[in-house]
Amino acid sequence: MAEVNLNINGKNYGIACDDGQEGRVIEVGQYVDSCAKDISSAGAASNENHLLVLTALVLADQIKELRDNMQHGGQMPAQTVYAGLKPEEERTIVQSIENLAGRIESVASRLAKAA
């Protein structure tokens, strides 16, 4: 089991992952960080917990939209096709984001209980 350190909105998180998945987890973590920063800079979150919940919701919405498109025979978004991702790579990314979203929700819940 490997561990990577992710910086999400200025805070460090140690995340365990399977050996060999470090690069993928870091890449997905950077995507989560970018999303959190966008929400934060828009002033949409009232505190850190709210920010993490909003970030999880935005990411879950993106995942759901991709799944809905795939289930209804829709085309993959142009940017994904342009990036050259294969469907199995897309599923791996979606799975990683879902995993991280679950962890973010867990951290947000623990932070809310501690506050």
C-alpha positions as protocol buffer text, in pm:
chain_id: "A"
residue {
  index: 1
  type: MET
  ca { x: 0 y: 0 z: 0 }
}
residue {
  index: 2
  type: ALA
  ca { x: 140 y: 337 z: -101 }
}
residue {
  index: 3
  type: GLU
  ca { x: 61 y: 679 z: 37 }
}
residue {
  index: 4
  type: VAL
  ca { x: 57 y: 1015 z: -134 }
}
residue {
  index: 5
  type: ASN
  ca { x: 17 y: 1363 z: 7 }
}
residue {
  index: 6
  type: LEU
  ca { x: -247 y: 1576 z: -158 }
}
residue {
  index: 7
  type: ASN
  ca { x: -289 y: 1948 z: -110 }
}
residue {
  index: 8
  type: ILE
  ca { x: -655 y: 2039 z: -137 }
}
residue {
  index: 9
  type: ASN
  ca { x: -730 y: 2409 z: -98 }
}
residue {
  index: 10
  type: GLY
  ca { x: -413 y: 2470 z: 100 }
}
residue {
  index: 11
  type: LYS
  ca { x: -446 y: 2172 z: 336 }
}
residue {
  index: 12
  type: ASN
  ca { x: -242 y: 1854 z: 318 }
}
residue {
  index: 13
  type: TYR
  ca { x: -405 y: 1512 z: 326 }
}
residue {
  index: 14
  type: GLY
  ca { x: -226 y: 1177 z: 341 }
}
residue {
  index: 15
  type: ILE
  ca { x: -410 y: 935 z: 111 }
}
residue {
  index: 16
  type: ALA
  ca { x: -343 y: 561 z: 95 }
}
residue {
  index: 17
  type: CYS
  ca { x: -364 y: 396 z: -245 }
}
residue {
  index: 18
  type: ASP
  ca { x: -261 y: 79 z: -422 }
}
residue {
  index: 19
  type: ASP
  ca { x: 101 y: 55 z: -527 }
}
residue {
  index: 20
  type: GLY
  ca { x: 144 y: 197 z: -876 }
}
residue {
  index: 21
  type: GLN
  ca { x: -161 y: 424 z: -848 }
}
residue {
  index: 22
  type: GLU
  ca { x: 24 y: 718 z: -693 }
}
residue {
  index: 23
  type: GLY
  ca { x: 40 y: 918 z: -1015 }
}
residue {
  index: 24
  type: ARG
  ca { x: -330 y: 871 z: -1083 }
}
residue {
  index: 25
  type: VAL
  ca { x: -429 y: 970 z: -727 }
}
residue {
  index: 26
  type: ILE
  ca { x: -208 y: 1280 z: -747 }
}
residue {
  index: 27
  type: GLU
  ca { x: -360 y: 1374 z: -1084 }
}
residue {
  index: 28
  type: VAL
  ca { x: -716 y: 1329 z: -956 }
}
residue {
  index: 29
  type: GLY
  ca { x: -625 y: 1515 z: -636 }
}
residue {
  index: 30
  type: GLN
  ca { x: -503 y: 1809 z: -842 }
}
residue {
  index: 31
  type: TYR
  ca { x: -837 y: 1808 z: -1024 }
}
residue {
  index: 32
  type: VAL
  ca { x: -1024 y: 1811 z: -691 }
}
residue {
  index: 33
  type: ASP
  ca { x: -798 y: 2095 z: -570 }
}
residue {
  index: 34
  type: SER
  ca { x: -869 y: 2294 z: -885 }
}
residue {
  index: 35
  type: CYS
  ca { x: -1243 y: 2246 z: -841 }
}
residue {
  index: 36
  type: ALA
  ca { x: -1224 y: 2346 z: -472 }
}
residue {
  index: 37
  type: LYS
  ca { x: -1024 y: 2658 z: -560 }
}
residue {
  index: 38
  type: ASP
  ca { x: -1277 y: 2758 z: -826 }
}
residue {
  index: 39
  type: ILE
  ca { x: -1562 y: 2727 z: -577 }
}
residue {
  index: 40
  type: SER
  ca { x: -1363 y: 2907 z: -307 }
}
residue {
  index: 41
  type: SER
  ca { x: -1267 y: 3196 z: -535 }
}
residue {
  index: 42
  type: ALA
  ca { x: -1631 y: 3234 z: -638 }
}
residue {
  index: 43
  type: GLY
  ca { x: -1717 y: 3290 z: -271 }
}
residue {
  index: 44
  type: ALA
  ca { x: -1976 y: 3012 z: -280 }
}
residue {
  index: 45
  type: ALA
  ca { x: -1864 y: 2842 z: 43 }
}
residue {
  index: 46
  type: SER
  ca { x: -1911 y: 2983 z: 391 }
}
residue {
  index: 47
  type: ASN
  ca { x: -1646 y: 2761 z: 555 }
}
residue {
  index: 48
  type: GLU
  ca { x: -1410 y: 2471 z: 486 }
}
residue {
  index: 49
  type: ASN
  ca { x: -1674 y: 2203 z: 546 }
}
residue {
  index: 50
  type: HIS
  ca { x: -1917 y: 2379 z: 314 }
}
residue {
  index: 51
  type: LEU
  ca { x: -1642 y: 2407 z: 51 }
}
residue {
  index: 52
  type: LEU
  ca { x: -1566 y: 2034 z: 67 }
}
residue {
  index: 53
  type: VAL
  ca { x: -1934 y: 1944 z: 41 }
}
residue {
  index: 54
  type: LEU
  ca { x: -1984 y: 2179 z: -256 }
}
residue {
  index: 55
  type: THR
  ca { x: -1673 y: 2035 z: -423 }
}
residue {
  index: 56
  type: ALA
  ca { x: -1803 y: 1681 z: -372 }
}
residue {
  index: 57
  type: LEU
  ca { x: -2141 y: 1782 z: -517 }
}
residue {
  index: 58
  type: VAL
  ca { x: -1984 y: 1943 z: -824 }
}
residue {
  index: 59
  type: LEU
  ca { x: -1767 y: 1636 z: -888 }
}
residue {
  index: 60
  type: ALA
  ca { x: -2060 y: 1399 z: -830 }
}
residue {
  index: 61
  type: ASP
  ca { x: -2267 y: 1604 z: -1076 }
}
residue {
  index: 62
  type: GLN
  ca { x: -1993 y: 1571 z: -1337 }
}
residue {
  index: 63
  type: ILE
  ca { x: -1976 y: 1195 z: -1279 }
}
residue {
  index: 64
  type: LYS
  ca { x: -2354 y: 1158 z: -1302 }
}
residue {
  index: 65
  type: GLU
  ca { x: -2366 y: 1359 z: -1623 }
}
residue {
  index: 66
  type: LEU
  ca { x: -2097 y: 1140 z: -1779 }
}
residue {
  index: 67
  type: ARG
  ca { x: -2277 y: 823 z: -1670 }
}
residue {
  index: 68
  type: ASP
  ca { x: -2612 y: 947 z: -1796 }
}
residue {
  index: 69
  type: ASN
  ca { x: -2456 y: 1030 z: -2134 }
}
residue {
  index: 70
  type: MET
  ca { x: -2293 y: 687 z: -2155 }
}
residue {
  index: 71
  type: GLN
  ca { x: -2612 y: 501 z: -2053 }
}
residue {
  index: 72
  type: HIS
  ca { x: -2825 y: 683 z: -2307 }
}
residue {
  index: 73
  type: GLY
  ca { x: -2588 y: 618 z: -2594 }
}
residue {
  index: 74
  type: GLY
  ca { x: -2467 y: 974 z: -2595 }
}
residue {
  index: 75
  type: GLN
  ca { x: -2127 y: 1074 z: -2712 }
}
residue {
  index: 76
  type: MET
  ca { x: -1847 y: 1136 z: -2471 }
}
residue {
  index: 77
  type: PRO
  ca { x: -1786 y: 1507 z: -2413 }
}
residue {
  index: 78
  type: ALA
  ca { x: -1569 y: 1659 z: -2686 }
}
residue {
  index: 79
  type: GLN
  ca { x: -1291 y: 1747 z: -2444 }
}
residue {
  index: 80
  type: THR
  ca { x: -1267 y: 1383 z: -2329 }
}
residue {
  index: 81
  type: VAL
  ca { x: -1260 y: 1253 z: -2685 }
}
residue {
  index: 82
  type: TYR
  ca { x: -1001 y: 1516 z: -2771 }
}
residue {
  index: 83
  type: ALA
  ca { x: -787 y: 1405 z: -2476 }
}
residue {
  index: 84
  type: GLY
  ca { x: -780 y: 1061 z: -2632 }
}
residue {
  index: 85
  type: LEU
  ca { x: -912 y: 875 z: -2329 }
}
residue {
  index: 86
  type: LYS
  ca { x: -1037 y: 523 z: -2378 }
}
residue {
  index: 87
  type: PRO
  ca { x: -1366 y: 425 z: -2212 }
}
residue {
  index: 88
  type: GLU
  ca { x: -1181 y: 207 z: -1959 }
}
residue {
  index: 89
  type: GLU
  ca { x: -953 y: 501 z: -1873 }
}
residue {
  index: 90
  type: GLU
  ca { x: -1260 y: 719 z: -1827 }
}
residue {
  index: 91
  type: ARG
  ca { x: -1412 y: 459 z: -1594 }
}
residue {
  index: 92
  type: THR
  ca { x: -1089 y: 449 z: -1392 }
}
residue {
  index: 93
  type: ILE
  ca { x: -1093 y: 827 z: -1356 }
}
residue {
  index: 94
  type: VAL
  ca { x: -1460 y: 827 z: -1258 }
}
residue {
  index: 95
  type: GLN
  ca { x: -1394 y: 554 z: -1002 }
}
residue {
  index: 96
  type: SER
  ca { x: -1100 y: 749 z: -857 }
}
residue {
  index: 97
  type: ILE
  ca { x: -1306 y: 1068 z: -834 }
}
residue {
  index: 98
  type: GLU
  ca { x: -1591 y: 880 z: -665 }
}
residue {
  index: 99
  type: ASN
  ca { x: -1343 y: 732 z: -418 }
}
residue {
  index: 100
  type: LEU
  ca { x: -1194 y: 1072 z: -342 }
}
residue {
  index: 101
  type: ALA
  ca { x: -1538 y: 1232 z: -322 }
}
residue {
  index: 102
  type: GLY
  ca { x: -1635 y: 972 z: -62 }
}
residue {
  index: 103
  type: ARG
  ca { x: -1320 y: 1044 z: 135 }
}
residue {
  index: 104
  type: ILE
  ca { x: -1385 y: 1419 z: 114 }
}
residue {
  index: 105
  type: GLU
  ca { x: -1738 y: 1366 z: 241 }
}
residue {
  index: 106
  type: SER
  ca { x: -1601 y: 1156 z: 527 }
}
residue {
  index: 107
  type: VAL
  ca { x: -1345 y: 1425 z: 617 }
}
residue {
  index: 108
  type: ALA
  ca { x: -1611 y: 1695 z: 594 }
}
residue {
  index: 109
  type: SER
  ca { x: -1837 y: 1493 z: 823 }
}
residue {
  index: 110
  type: ARG
  ca { x: -1558 y: 1443 z: 1078 }
}
residue {
  index: 111
  type: LEU
  ca { x: -1469 y: 1812 z: 1062 }
}
residue {
  index: 112
  type: ALA
  ca { x: -1833 y: 1907 z: 1112 }
}
residue {
  index: 113
  type: LYS
  ca { x: -1858 y: 1681 z: 1417 }
}
residue {
  index: 114
  type: ALA
  ca { x: -1535 y: 1824 z: 1559 }
}
residue {
  index: 115
  type: ALA
  ca { x: -1651 y: 2185 z: 1513 }
}
